[in-house]
Amino acid sequence: MDEYAWPTVPEVPAADLVRESWEATVAALPVEARITGEVIGRQRFGVFIRIDGVPNAIALAEITAMPHRMDLPSLGAFVSGAVLWHAAHNHQIKVRLDEWLAADE
């Protein structure tokens, strides 16, 4: 399997569920809220994260928020971070990972 392939396991919420749950997701995860979760997808532009406690939400940690000397977390890695903003057009919670923030300090 290509490391950049999108996962097809049952734990990944369907797009329609993510879309239908968007208002509840935004209410549960305001900007600066803390999140934890598992990396469920890797792309060259960042990682997708299934957020603990918010089953129909997907977070995206983009490389634009990653320090240059860091690598993307691997599939299956458990990560934590903070909500940066809400991307309503594609129903994603944008996050910055704690390990990236620590590397900047």
Secondary structure, 3 states (H helix, E strand, C coil): CCCCCCCCCCCCCCHHHHHHCHHHHHHHCCCCCEEEEEEEEEECCEEEEEECCCCCCEEEEEHHHCCCCCCCCCCCCEEEEEEEEEECCCCEEEEEEHHHHHHHC
